[in-house]
Amino acid sequence: MRRSGLVHCRIEQSVRGTASLHCHCAWVAAMGTGGYVVGWGTLSLINAGIAQGKGQSGLHWWLVSLVLGPIATFMLVALTPVSADRHQRP
């Protein structure tokens, strides 16, 4: 296998004697579906923090965010008002 930076290539010979070159980019492979899972999970935690800052249930919005992702962020920021007791000083 030949490695040059982020691109990994190898030459394979088939049973019929033909050779084929197989290359892939390590960065793209590393970002596969795992990158989306990490991003989606991070967004859900951010949404839970925003919800708690607005006086809403962080757990509720975390669960909603796991399903809806960026749509839940929009709903939380644009449609959810800050609760009235959040403005009162103790």
C-alpha positions as CSV (number, residue, x, y, z in Angstrom):
1,M,0.0,0.0,0.0
2,R,1.3,3.4,-0.9
3,R,0.5,6.3,1.4
4,S,1.0,9.9,0.4
5,G,-0.6,12.3,2.9
6,L,-4.3,11.9,3.0
7,V,-4.6,9.6,-0.1
8,H,-4.1,5.9,0.3
9,C,-3.6,3.7,-2.8
10,R,-3.0,0.1,-3.4
11,I,-2.7,-2.1,-6.5
12,E,-4.5,-5.4,-6.5
13,Q,-4.1,-8.2,-9.0
14,S,-7.2,-10.2,-9.8
15,V,-7.3,-13.9,-10.5
16,R,-7.4,-13.2,-14.3
17,G,-4.1,-11.3,-14.0
18,T,-5.5,-7.8,-14.4
19,A,-4.3,-5.2,-12.0
20,S,-6.5,-2.5,-10.5
21,L,-5.7,0.6,-8.6
22,H,-7.7,1.3,-5.4
23,C,-7.4,4.8,-3.9
24,H,-9.4,6.5,-1.2
25,C,-9.0,9.8,0.7
26,A,-8.5,9.2,4.4
27,W,-10.1,12.6,5.3
28,V,-13.4,11.7,3.5
29,A,-13.4,8.2,5.0
30,A,-12.8,9.6,8.5
31,M,-15.7,12.1,8.1
32,G,-18.1,9.4,6.8
33,T,-21.3,8.9,8.9
34,G,-19.3,9.3,12.1
35,G,-18.8,13.0,11.5
36,Y,-22.6,13.5,11.1
37,V,-23.3,11.6,14.3
38,V,-20.8,13.7,16.3
39,G,-22.2,16.9,14.8
40,W,-25.8,15.9,15.4
41,G,-25.1,14.9,19.0
42,T,-23.2,18.2,19.7
43,L,-26.0,20.2,18.3
44,S,-28.5,18.4,20.5
45,L,-26.4,19.3,23.6
46,I,-26.2,22.9,22.5
47,N,-29.9,23.0,22.0
48,A,-30.4,21.6,25.6
49,G,-28.2,24.4,26.9
50,I,-30.2,27.0,25.0
51,A,-33.5,25.6,26.3
52,Q,-32.2,25.7,29.9
53,G,-31.2,29.3,29.3
54,K,-34.8,30.1,28.2
55,G,-36.2,28.3,31.2
56,Q,-37.3,25.3,29.3
57,S,-36.6,21.6,30.0
58,G,-33.1,20.8,28.8
59,L,-33.9,17.0,28.7
60,H,-37.0,17.5,26.6
61,W,-35.3,19.7,24.0
62,W,-32.3,17.3,24.0
63,L,-34.6,14.4,23.0
64,V,-36.4,16.5,20.5
65,S,-33.0,17.7,19.0
66,L,-31.9,14.1,18.6
67,V,-34.8,13.5,16.3
68,L,-35.2,16.9,14.5
69,G,-31.6,18.3,14.7
70,P,-31.3,21.8,13.1
71,I,-35.1,22.1,12.8
72,A,-35.3,21.9,16.6
73,T,-32.6,24.6,16.9
74,F,-34.8,26.9,14.7
75,M,-37.9,26.1,16.8
76,L,-36.0,26.7,20.0
77,V,-34.5,30.0,19.0
78,A,-37.3,31.5,16.9
79,L,-40.5,30.1,18.4
80,T,-39.8,29.6,22.1
81,P,-40.1,32.7,24.3
82,V,-37.9,33.3,27.4
83,S,-40.0,32.4,30.4
84,A,-41.2,35.2,32.6
85,D,-39.7,33.9,35.8
86,R,-36.3,34.0,34.1
87,H,-36.4,37.8,34.1
88,Q,-37.1,38.1,37.8
89,R,-34.3,38.7,40.2
90,P,-34.1,36.5,43.4
